[in-house]
Amino acid sequence: MRNTAKAATLESKFPLLTVEHDYILSKDADLSVAYRVELPELFTVTSAEYEAMHSAWLKAIKVLPNYSVVHRQDWFVEEKYKPELDKEDISFLSRSFERHFNERPFLNHNSYLFVTKTTKERARQQSNFNALTRGFIIPKEMQDKETLQKFIEAVGQFERIINDSGFIKLIRITTDEIVGTSEQAGIVEKYFSLSQQDTTCLQDIALKAGDMKIGDKHLCLHTLSDVEDLPGKINTDIRYERLSTDRSDCRLSFAAPIGVLLSCNHIVNQYIFIDDHTENLKRFEKQARNMHSLSKYSRSNQINKEWIEDYLNDAHSYGLTSVRCHVNVMAWSDDREELSRIKNDVGSQLALMECKPRHNTVDTATLFWAGIPGNAGDFPSEESFYTFIEQALCFFIEETNYKSSPSPFGIKMVDRVTGRPLHVDISDLPMKKGIITNRNKFVLGPSGSGKSFFMNHLVRQYWEQGTHVVLVDTGNSYQGLCEMIRSKTKGEDGVYFTYTEENPISFNPFYTDDNQFDVEKKDSLKTLLLTLWKSEDDRISKTESGELGSAVDEYIRRIQTDRNIVPSFNTFYEFMRDEYKAELGKREIKVDKEDFNIDNLLTTLRQYYKGGRFDFLLNSDKELDLLNKRFIVFEIDAIKENKDLFPVVTIIIMEAFINKMRRLKGIRKQLIIEEAWKALSTPNMAEYLKYMYKTVRKFYGEVVTVTQEIQDLLSSAIVKESIINNSDCKILLDQRKYMNKFDSIQELLGLTDKEKSQILSINMSNNPGRFYKEVWIGLGGVQSAVYATEVSKQEYLTYTTEETEKLEVLRLANKLGGDIEQAIKQLAGSKINKS
């Protein structure tokens, strides 16, 4: 039966002939090269860096031959988050996190670049003479091998210039990626289905007056095809007011409003047509003369003549290259009502760029056809306008949305714009790349900034990935998480030590299970004794340090040879009192009391000997099992103001961690110090702190220091020397209450202006429909970004520091026989149902 329908097959009209050796060849013999473009992340680029990117594009385009077309095609497609629930041994909290984000919509960005070599005649053709309306005739020029070889060489130079810029990366798209395979769709197939899915299904294309459909998707098109549509002035970048303050600047590329900030399915196409520059200027000279001769008939002719002369003057004065340019935004939706909203959104975003939004209903099909990868030669010339390369490049979108790290290790954070979970590695991959030289972290966040939630979130994920975590806390921030871990491991892990008068923390720093003491252990014992003896303001002489070190060495030799001596502070004190003091008096070279006053030492340390006020502290008859427990919390809030106990307890915990650090080979270790660092930053402890920070790196470990008091940072030089300078990863939360004195914080932490702008933008434009707090993470002054800490209701109830919420969880857990996981499940379920 004869087909009488007024329809044609795509195959009969298809403009591409073949794809071979990664080159696209059209039926008009246009040769194209395709690239995937990798761009920097949103809100991480400064004005100077945008200028550098613009300059790289400019240099690259200038190497291309005449009658080349540069076609940027940026896809922004709505997708939904698919939770990762198929992992082995996924924890209750990780599963809750993934389910919380199930089906969350976000905008995925894919950027492509097509460089096409066409001919002079093809460059001038209009919409009434393209592949949709005529046959194919191969131009003579494209049969010249030398012409094609020069183009291929120029494209190689183009690629090298862009990749050498350090900001943008071009990745050549292979033949299989262009045409697809039996398992995966190619970019041509994806274009015809308006999808970025690996498996797509081609659908009918309907071309009607004022309406175009691909399957069920209705398209709308906005174009910038006339100089009159453009603003009076364009720049490489713009100030993003929503995240800027009077003290900081958040920058975006000029075209960002129609990029990641336009929240609908859309494609942004930009074409730069490189014609014969000399011929263009000759044509304009002729037009100027014609306008001048006709000026007496119309004043507009005189005005147009002046505009043309201004264009020519700029071209000659500044050595600018004349090109043609076109920009269009192609958006779509399955719902016609939603399409009306999308039209308004696209128009308003173009208006933000101070462009005139023109909704084009006539040329949708023609421009869609020209947007086929490798078919830029079919672009209708009447839709382009003349400008210079510098101005045309300002319409390139120069940033993309947040990207997950490829590293297998890391933590789950959230994209601050779309709310999509991201995998972020702030330890291993930055070390491998040389961005940081240690894994230590410094966390600064005022009360109420979400610091406890972020730290709980980080610690929980590190523990789940096999890390040994030791926490020194002063506010019960990790009690809920520790209880959860204890419940999950059935008491095998999750140890929570709290100092009380009835059950004080007790240690034995002189005990080792193998009775062996290396140099580091001896030094830590000496440092502990100096801390017990000397006050913060006292100076420690070389003689005092040397004599105390010698005493430690001699005592260790005694306990190693005489197994009847029980290693403890009590027996060490007796050794100093009875033997070492007597040995001092027998020396040929006398030690004056001014150099080493052993009587003062014994008197000061008497309170830690049996019968003294703190005789429990250093004479424990059992060793704390720090070695095999992977999650240990020392809650020392009750003694944080005790100047005698606090420094001693913290330093013994540090010494115990170093013992764990030395003996656990090849296992990640993490020590988190909350406000306890204040005791460690005294002059007596400065050297010990510096030693610990520099040594932990060598044993696959990291120290995380957390504080909320900015005054402590500003007033302590030791903090800067021992903590800040040895923490390559800095994490800051909302600092707006310190905005007026942030310059001093910036100087202390060594932050750049770019990092300052990012930090001061925290929580300035949060989505009111989501509950989250933002956090800035900076790595070695090289890489930085703001992320969101958003958690599920189950995680919130685990991490919360609100007393009423914690008690509610614990009461329900007691009713359920101590099953805190089940209690959180029930409580979270009831709260979710209420909301």
WOMO-V570767 format. One record per backbone hydrogen bond with DSSP energy under -0.5 kcal/mol. CO is the residue of the C=O (numbers start at 1). NH is the residue of the N-H. E is the energy in kcal/mol with one decimal. If there is no record, write none. Layout:
co=CO nh=NH e=E
co=CO nh=NH e=E
This chain:
co=2 nh=4 e=-0.7
co=5 nh=7 e=-1.9
co=9 nh=13 e=-1.0
co=10 nh=14 e=-1.3
co=15 nh=27 e=-3.1
co=18 nh=25 e=-2.9
co=20 nh=23 e=-2.1
co=22 nh=34 e=-0.5
co=23 nh=20 e=-1.8
co=23 nh=25 e=-0.5
co=24 nh=26 e=-0.5
co=24 nh=32 e=-2.6
co=25 nh=17 e=-2.4
co=25 nh=18 e=-1.9
co=26 nh=29 e=-1.8
co=28 nh=139 e=-0.7
co=30 nh=26 e=-2.3
co=31 nh=117 e=-3.1
co=32 nh=24 e=-2.6
co=33 nh=115 e=-2.4
co=34 nh=173 e=-2.4
co=35 nh=113 e=-2.4
co=36 nh=38 e=-0.5
co=36 nh=171 e=-2.7
co=37 nh=39 e=-0.6
co=37 nh=111 e=-0.5
co=38 nh=169 e=-2.1
co=40 nh=400 e=-2.4
co=41 nh=44 e=-1.3
co=46 nh=50 e=-2.2
co=47 nh=51 e=-2.0
co=48 nh=52 e=-1.9
co=49 nh=53 e=-2.3
co=50 nh=54 e=-2.5
co=51 nh=55 e=-2.4
co=52 nh=56 e=-2.0
co=53 nh=57 e=-2.2
co=54 nh=58 e=-2.2
co=55 nh=59 e=-2.4
co=56 nh=60 e=-2.2
co=57 nh=61 e=-2.8
co=58 nh=62 e=-1.7
co=60 nh=63 e=-1.2
co=61 nh=64 e=-1.4
co=65 nh=68 e=-0.6
co=67 nh=118 e=-2.7
co=68 nh=274 e=-2.9
co=69 nh=71 e=-0.6
co=69 nh=116 e=-2.8
co=70 nh=72 e=-0.6
co=70 nh=272 e=-2.2
co=71 nh=114 e=-2.9
co=72 nh=270 e=-2.4
co=73 nh=75 e=-0.6
co=73 nh=112 e=-2.6
co=74 nh=268 e=-2.5
co=75 nh=110 e=-2.1
co=76 nh=266 e=-2.4
co=77 nh=108 e=-2.9
co=79 nh=106 e=-2.6
co=81 nh=83 e=-0.6
co=81 nh=103 e=-2.5
co=83 nh=85 e=-1.3
co=87 nh=90 e=-0.9
co=91 nh=95 e=-2.5
co=92 nh=96 e=-2.0
co=93 nh=97 e=-2.2
co=94 nh=98 e=-2.3
co=95 nh=99 e=-2.4
co=96 nh=100 e=-1.9
co=97 nh=101 e=-1.1
co=99 nh=102 e=-1.1
co=101 nh=104 e=-2.2
co=104 nh=81 e=-2.3
co=106 nh=79 e=-3.1
co=106 nh=108 e=-0.6
co=108 nh=77 e=-2.4
co=110 nh=75 e=-3.5
co=111 nh=37 e=-2.7
co=112 nh=73 e=-2.6
co=113 nh=35 e=-2.5
co=114 nh=71 e=-3.0
co=114 nh=116 e=-0.6
co=115 nh=33 e=-2.2
co=116 nh=69 e=-2.7
co=116 nh=118 e=-0.6
co=117 nh=31 e=-1.6
co=119 nh=123 e=-2.2
co=120 nh=124 e=-0.8
co=121 nh=124 e=-0.7
co=121 nh=125 e=-0.5
co=122 nh=125 e=-1.0
co=125 nh=381 e=-2.8
co=126 nh=129 e=-1.9
co=130 nh=133 e=-2.0
co=130 nh=134 e=-0.9
co=140 nh=143 e=-1.7
co=141 nh=144 e=-1.5
co=143 nh=145 e=-0.7
co=144 nh=148 e=-1.7
co=145 nh=149 e=-2.5
co=146 nh=150 e=-2.3
co=147 nh=151 e=-1.8
co=148 nh=152 e=-2.4
co=149 nh=153 e=-2.3
co=150 nh=154 e=-2.4
co=151 nh=155 e=-2.5
co=152 nh=156 e=-1.8
co=153 nh=157 e=-1.9
co=154 nh=158 e=-2.6
co=155 nh=159 e=-2.5
co=156 nh=160 e=-2.0
co=157 nh=161 e=-2.5
co=158 nh=162 e=-1.9
co=159 nh=163 e=-2.4
co=160 nh=164 e=-2.0
co=161 nh=165 e=-0.5
co=162 nh=165 e=-1.1
co=162 nh=168 e=-0.6
co=163 nh=166 e=-0.8
co=169 nh=38 e=-3.0
co=169 nh=171 e=-0.5
co=170 nh=172 e=-0.5
co=171 nh=36 e=-3.1
co=174 nh=178 e=-1.5
co=175 nh=179 e=-2.7
co=176 nh=180 e=-2.0
co=177 nh=187 e=-2.1
co=178 nh=188 e=-1.8
co=184 nh=181 e=-3.3
co=186 nh=190 e=-2.4
co=187 nh=191 e=-1.7
co=188 nh=192 e=-1.9
co=189 nh=193 e=-0.9
co=190 nh=194 e=-0.6
co=190 nh=195 e=-2.1
co=191 nh=194 e=-0.9
co=198 nh=185 e=-3.7
co=198 nh=200 e=-0.6
co=204 nh=206 e=-0.5
co=204 nh=215 e=-2.6
co=205 nh=207 e=-0.6
co=206 nh=208 e=-0.6
co=206 nh=213 e=-2.3
co=208 nh=211 e=-1.7
co=211 nh=208 e=-2.7
co=212 nh=219 e=-2.4
co=213 nh=206 e=-2.8
co=214 nh=217 e=-2.0
co=216 nh=218 e=-0.6
co=217 nh=214 e=-2.2
co=218 nh=333 e=-1.6
co=220 nh=331 e=-2.3
co=221 nh=360 e=-2.4
co=222 nh=329 e=-2.8
co=223 nh=225 e=-0.5
co=223 nh=358 e=-0.6
co=224 nh=327 e=-1.6
co=226 nh=229 e=-1.9
co=227 nh=230 e=-1.5
co=229 nh=356 e=-2.6
co=236 nh=254 e=-1.6
co=238 nh=252 e=-2.3
co=239 nh=241 e=-1.0
co=240 nh=243 e=-1.3
co=241 nh=244 e=-1.3
co=245 nh=248 e=-0.6
co=248 nh=245 e=-1.5
co=249 nh=251 e=-0.6
co=250 nh=240 e=-3.5
co=252 nh=238 e=-3.2
co=253 nh=256 e=-1.9
co=255 nh=258 e=-1.4
co=256 nh=259 e=-2.0
co=256 nh=261 e=-1.4
co=259 nh=262 e=-1.5
co=261 nh=263 e=-0.8
co=262 nh=264 e=-1.7
co=265 nh=332 e=-1.6
co=266 nh=76 e=-2.5
co=267 nh=269 e=-0.6
co=267 nh=330 e=-3.1
co=268 nh=74 e=-2.5
co=269 nh=328 e=-2.4
co=270 nh=72 e=-2.5
co=271 nh=326 e=-1.8
co=272 nh=70 e=-2.5
co=272 nh=274 e=-0.6
co=273 nh=275 e=-1.1
co=273 nh=324 e=-2.1
co=274 nh=67 e=-3.5
co=274 nh=68 e=-0.9
co=275 nh=277 e=-0.9
co=276 nh=280 e=-2.4
co=277 nh=281 e=-2.1
co=278 nh=282 e=-2.1
co=279 nh=283 e=-2.1
co=280 nh=284 e=-2.1
co=281 nh=285 e=-2.4
co=282 nh=286 e=-2.1
co=283 nh=287 e=-2.3
co=284 nh=288 e=-2.6
co=285 nh=289 e=-2.0
co=286 nh=290 e=-2.3
co=287 nh=291 e=-2.7
co=288 nh=292 e=-2.2
co=289 nh=293 e=-2.2
co=290 nh=294 e=-1.4
co=292 nh=295 e=-1.0
co=294 nh=297 e=-1.5
co=294 nh=298 e=-0.9
co=298 nh=301 e=-0.7
co=298 nh=302 e=-1.0
co=299 nh=303 e=-2.1
co=300 nh=304 e=-2.7
co=301 nh=305 e=-2.2
co=302 nh=306 e=-1.9
co=303 nh=307 e=-2.2
co=304 nh=308 e=-2.5
co=305 nh=309 e=-2.2
co=306 nh=310 e=-2.2
co=307 nh=311 e=-2.1
co=308 nh=312 e=-2.5
co=309 nh=313 e=-2.9
co=310 nh=314 e=-2.3
co=311 nh=315 e=-2.1
co=312 nh=316 e=-2.4
co=313 nh=317 e=-3.1
co=314 nh=318 e=-2.3
co=314 nh=320 e=-0.6
co=315 nh=319 e=-0.6
co=315 nh=320 e=-0.7
co=320 nh=322 e=-0.5
co=321 nh=389 e=-1.2
co=323 nh=387 e=-2.8
co=324 nh=273 e=-2.7
co=325 nh=385 e=-2.1
co=326 nh=271 e=-2.6
co=327 nh=224 e=-3.3
co=328 nh=269 e=-2.5
co=328 nh=330 e=-0.5
co=329 nh=222 e=-2.1
co=329 nh=331 e=-0.7
co=330 nh=267 e=-2.5
co=331 nh=220 e=-2.6
co=333 nh=218 e=-2.8
co=334 nh=336 e=-0.5
co=335 nh=339 e=-2.0
co=336 nh=340 e=-1.4
co=337 nh=341 e=-1.3
co=338 nh=342 e=-2.5
co=339 nh=343 e=-2.5
co=340 nh=344 e=-1.8
co=341 nh=345 e=-2.4
co=342 nh=346 e=-2.9
co=343 nh=347 e=-2.3
co=344 nh=348 e=-2.5
co=345 nh=349 e=-2.2
co=346 nh=350 e=-2.2
co=347 nh=351 e=-1.9
co=348 nh=352 e=-1.6
co=349 nh=353 e=-0.9
co=350 nh=355 e=-2.3
co=351 nh=354 e=-1.9
co=355 nh=357 e=-0.8
co=356 nh=358 e=-0.6
co=357 nh=359 e=-0.6
co=358 nh=223 e=-1.9
co=358 nh=360 e=-0.9
co=359 nh=361 e=-0.7
co=361 nh=210 e=-0.9
co=363 nh=367 e=-2.8
co=364 nh=368 e=-2.3
co=365 nh=369 e=-2.3
co=366 nh=370 e=-2.0
co=367 nh=371 e=-1.1
co=369 nh=372 e=-1.3
co=372 nh=375 e=-2.8
co=375 nh=378 e=-1.9
co=376 nh=379 e=-1.7
co=380 nh=383 e=-1.8
co=381 nh=384 e=-1.7
co=385 nh=325 e=-2.4
co=387 nh=323 e=-2.7
co=388 nh=392 e=-2.4
co=389 nh=393 e=-2.4
co=390 nh=394 e=-0.5
co=391 nh=394 e=-0.9
co=392 nh=395 e=-1.5
co=393 nh=396 e=-1.9
co=396 nh=255 e=-0.5
co=396 nh=398 e=-0.5
co=398 nh=40 e=-0.5
co=400 nh=42 e=-1.8
co=411 nh=413 e=-0.7
co=411 nh=424 e=-3.2
co=413 nh=422 e=-3.4
co=414 nh=788 e=-2.6
co=415 nh=419 e=-1.7
co=420 nh=415 e=-2.8
co=422 nh=413 e=-2.5
co=422 nh=424 e=-0.7
co=423 nh=405 e=-4.0
co=424 nh=411 e=-2.9
co=424 nh=426 e=-0.6
co=427 nh=431 e=-0.7
co=428 nh=432 e=-2.3
co=429 nh=433 e=-2.3
co=430 nh=434 e=-0.6
co=430 nh=435 e=-2.0
co=430 nh=436 e=-1.3
co=431 nh=434 e=-0.8
co=440 nh=729 e=-1.8
co=441 nh=705 e=-2.5
co=442 nh=731 e=-3.4
co=443 nh=707 e=-2.2
co=444 nh=733 e=-2.3
co=446 nh=449 e=-1.8
co=450 nh=454 e=-2.2
co=451 nh=455 e=-2.6
co=452 nh=456 e=-2.6
co=453 nh=457 e=-2.4
co=454 nh=458 e=-2.7
co=455 nh=459 e=-3.0
co=456 nh=460 e=-2.6
co=457 nh=461 e=-1.6
co=458 nh=462 e=-2.3
co=459 nh=463 e=-2.7
co=460 nh=464 e=-2.1
co=461 nh=465 e=-0.9
co=462 nh=465 e=-0.6
co=462 nh=467 e=-2.0
co=463 nh=466 e=-1.8
co=467 nh=469 e=-0.7
co=468 nh=670 e=-3.1
co=469 nh=632 e=-2.4
co=470 nh=672 e=-2.9
co=471 nh=473 e=-0.6
co=471 nh=634 e=-3.1
co=472 nh=674 e=-2.7
co=473 nh=636 e=-2.6
co=476 nh=479 e=-0.8
co=478 nh=482 e=-2.4
co=479 nh=483 e=-2.4
co=480 nh=484 e=-2.0
co=481 nh=485 e=-2.4
co=482 nh=486 e=-2.5
co=483 nh=487 e=-2.3
co=484 nh=488 e=-2.5
co=485 nh=489 e=-2.5
co=486 nh=491 e=-2.9
co=487 nh=490 e=-0.7
co=489 nh=492 e=-1.4
co=495 nh=497 e=-0.6
co=495 nh=633 e=-3.1
co=496 nh=498 e=-0.5
co=497 nh=635 e=-3.8
co=498 nh=500 e=-0.6
co=503 nh=500 e=-0.7
co=507 nh=620 e=-2.8
co=508 nh=511 e=-1.7
co=512 nh=515 e=-0.9
co=518 nh=522 e=-2.2
co=519 nh=523 e=-2.6
co=520 nh=524 e=-2.2
co=521 nh=525 e=-1.9
co=522 nh=526 e=-2.3
co=523 nh=527 e=-2.5
co=524 nh=528 e=-2.1
co=525 nh=529 e=-2.2
co=526 nh=530 e=-2.3
co=527 nh=531 e=-2.0
co=528 nh=532 e=-2.1
co=529 nh=533 e=-1.8
co=530 nh=534 e=-2.8
co=535 nh=538 e=-0.9
co=539 nh=541 e=-0.6
co=541 nh=545 e=-2.2
co=542 nh=546 e=-2.7
co=543 nh=547 e=-3.1
co=544 nh=548 e=-2.1
co=545 nh=549 e=-1.9
co=546 nh=550 e=-2.3
co=547 nh=551 e=-2.4
co=548 nh=552 e=-2.1
co=549 nh=553 e=-2.2
co=550 nh=554 e=-2.5
co=551 nh=555 e=-2.4
co=552 nh=556 e=-2.3
co=553 nh=557 e=-1.9
co=554 nh=558 e=-1.7
co=555 nh=559 e=-2.2
co=556 nh=560 e=-1.6
co=557 nh=561 e=-1.5
co=558 nh=562 e=-2.8
co=561 nh=563 e=-0.7
co=562 nh=565 e=-1.5
co=564 nh=566 e=-0.6
co=565 nh=567 e=-0.6
co=568 nh=572 e=-1.6
co=569 nh=573 e=-2.9
co=570 nh=574 e=-2.1
co=571 nh=575 e=-2.1
co=572 nh=576 e=-2.3
co=573 nh=577 e=-2.5
co=574 nh=578 e=-2.9
co=575 nh=579 e=-2.0
co=575 nh=580 e=-2.5
co=576 nh=581 e=-1.6
co=579 nh=583 e=-2.4
co=580 nh=584 e=-2.0
co=581 nh=585 e=-1.4
co=582 nh=586 e=-0.9
co=584 nh=587 e=-0.9
co=588 nh=590 e=-0.8
co=590 nh=592 e=-0.6
co=592 nh=595 e=-0.8
co=592 nh=596 e=-2.5
co=596 nh=598 e=-1.2
co=597 nh=601 e=-1.8
co=598 nh=602 e=-2.7
co=599 nh=603 e=-2.3
co=600 nh=604 e=-2.4
co=601 nh=605 e=-2.4
co=602 nh=606 e=-0.7
co=603 nh=606 e=-0.6
co=604 nh=607 e=-0.7
co=605 nh=608 e=-1.7
co=606 nh=609 e=-1.4
co=607 nh=614 e=-2.5
co=609 nh=612 e=-2.8
co=612 nh=615 e=-1.3
co=614 nh=617 e=-1.4
co=614 nh=618 e=-0.5
co=616 nh=619 e=-0.6
co=617 nh=507 e=-2.9
co=618 nh=569 e=-1.3
co=624 nh=626 e=-2.3
co=625 nh=629 e=-0.8
co=630 nh=469 e=-3.7
co=631 nh=494 e=-0.6
co=631 nh=495 e=-2.6
co=632 nh=471 e=-3.0
co=633 nh=497 e=-3.3
co=633 nh=635 e=-0.7
co=634 nh=473 e=-2.6
co=634 nh=636 e=-0.8
co=635 nh=499 e=-1.6
co=636 nh=639 e=-1.1
co=637 nh=640 e=-1.0
co=639 nh=642 e=-1.4
co=641 nh=643 e=-0.9
co=642 nh=646 e=-2.3
co=644 nh=648 e=-0.6
co=645 nh=649 e=-3.0
co=646 nh=650 e=-2.3
co=647 nh=651 e=-2.0
co=648 nh=652 e=-2.1
co=649 nh=653 e=-2.0
co=650 nh=654 e=-2.3
co=651 nh=655 e=-2.3
co=652 nh=656 e=-2.4
co=653 nh=657 e=-2.3
co=654 nh=658 e=-2.3
co=655 nh=659 e=-1.7
co=656 nh=660 e=-1.9
co=657 nh=661 e=-3.0
co=658 nh=662 e=-2.4
co=659 nh=663 e=-1.5
co=660 nh=664 e=-1.9
co=663 nh=665 e=-1.2
co=664 nh=667 e=-0.9
co=668 nh=468 e=-2.7
co=669 nh=702 e=-1.6
co=670 nh=470 e=-2.7
co=670 nh=672 e=-0.5
co=671 nh=673 e=-0.6
co=671 nh=704 e=-3.4
co=672 nh=472 e=-3.1
co=672 nh=674 e=-0.6
co=673 nh=706 e=-3.0
co=674 nh=677 e=-1.4
co=675 nh=678 e=-1.8
co=676 nh=679 e=-1.0
co=676 nh=680 e=-1.2
co=677 nh=681 e=-1.2
co=679 nh=682 e=-0.9
co=682 nh=685 e=-1.0
co=682 nh=686 e=-1.0
co=683 nh=686 e=-0.6
co=685 nh=689 e=-2.6
co=686 nh=690 e=-2.6
co=687 nh=691 e=-2.5
co=688 nh=692 e=-2.5
co=689 nh=693 e=-2.5
co=690 nh=694 e=-2.1
co=691 nh=695 e=-2.0
co=692 nh=696 e=-2.2
co=695 nh=698 e=-1.5
co=696 nh=699 e=-1.2
co=696 nh=701 e=-1.7
co=697 nh=700 e=-1.1
co=700 nh=669 e=-1.8
co=702 nh=671 e=-2.6
co=703 nh=441 e=-2.6
co=703 nh=705 e=-0.5
co=704 nh=673 e=-3.1
co=705 nh=443 e=-3.4
co=707 nh=445 e=-1.9
co=708 nh=710 e=-0.8
co=709 nh=713 e=-0.8
co=710 nh=714 e=-2.1
co=711 nh=715 e=-1.7
co=712 nh=716 e=-0.8
co=713 nh=716 e=-0.5
co=715 nh=717 e=-0.6
co=716 nh=720 e=-1.1
co=717 nh=721 e=-2.0
co=718 nh=722 e=-3.1
co=719 nh=723 e=-2.2
co=719 nh=724 e=-2.2
co=720 nh=725 e=-2.0
co=724 nh=727 e=-1.6
co=726 nh=728 e=-0.6
co=728 nh=730 e=-0.6
co=728 nh=780 e=-3.3
co=729 nh=442 e=-2.3
co=730 nh=778 e=-3.1
co=731 nh=444 e=-2.6
co=732 nh=776 e=-3.2
co=734 nh=446 e=-0.6
co=735 nh=738 e=-1.6
co=736 nh=739 e=-1.5
co=738 nh=741 e=-1.2
co=739 nh=742 e=-1.2
co=741 nh=744 e=-0.7
co=741 nh=745 e=-1.0
co=742 nh=746 e=-3.1
co=743 nh=747 e=-2.2
co=744 nh=748 e=-2.3
co=745 nh=749 e=-2.7
co=746 nh=750 e=-0.9
co=746 nh=751 e=-2.3
co=752 nh=756 e=-2.4
co=753 nh=757 e=-2.3
co=754 nh=758 e=-1.9
co=755 nh=759 e=-2.5
co=756 nh=760 e=-2.5
co=757 nh=761 e=-0.6
co=758 nh=761 e=-0.7
co=759 nh=762 e=-1.6
co=761 nh=764 e=-1.8
co=766 nh=768 e=-0.5
co=767 nh=770 e=-1.8
co=770 nh=772 e=-0.7
co=773 nh=789 e=-3.5
co=775 nh=787 e=-3.1
co=776 nh=732 e=-2.1
co=777 nh=785 e=-1.6
co=778 nh=730 e=-2.4
co=778 nh=780 e=-0.6
co=779 nh=782 e=-2.3
co=779 nh=783 e=-1.8
co=783 nh=779 e=-3.5
co=785 nh=777 e=-2.5
co=787 nh=775 e=-3.1
co=788 nh=414 e=-1.6
co=788 nh=790 e=-0.8
co=789 nh=773 e=-1.3
co=792 nh=796 e=-2.4
co=793 nh=797 e=-2.1
co=794 nh=798 e=-1.2
co=795 nh=799 e=-2.6
co=796 nh=800 e=-2.1
co=802 nh=806 e=-2.4
co=803 nh=807 e=-2.4
co=804 nh=808 e=-1.9
co=805 nh=809 e=-1.9
co=806 nh=810 e=-2.5
co=807 nh=811 e=-2.8
co=808 nh=812 e=-1.8
co=809 nh=813 e=-2.3
co=810 nh=814 e=-2.2
co=811 nh=815 e=-1.7
co=812 nh=816 e=-1.3
co=813 nh=818 e=-3.1
co=813 nh=819 e=-0.7
co=814 nh=817 e=-1.3
co=818 nh=820 e=-1.4
co=819 nh=823 e=-1.8
co=820 nh=824 e=-2.4
co=821 nh=825 e=-2.2
co=822 nh=826 e=-2.3
co=823 nh=827 e=-2.6
co=824 nh=828 e=-2.9
co=825 nh=829 e=-2.3
co=826 nh=830 e=-2.2
co=827 nh=831 e=-2.0
co=828 nh=832 e=-2.6
co=829 nh=833 e=-2.2
co=830 nh=834 e=-1.9
co=831 nh=835 e=-2.1
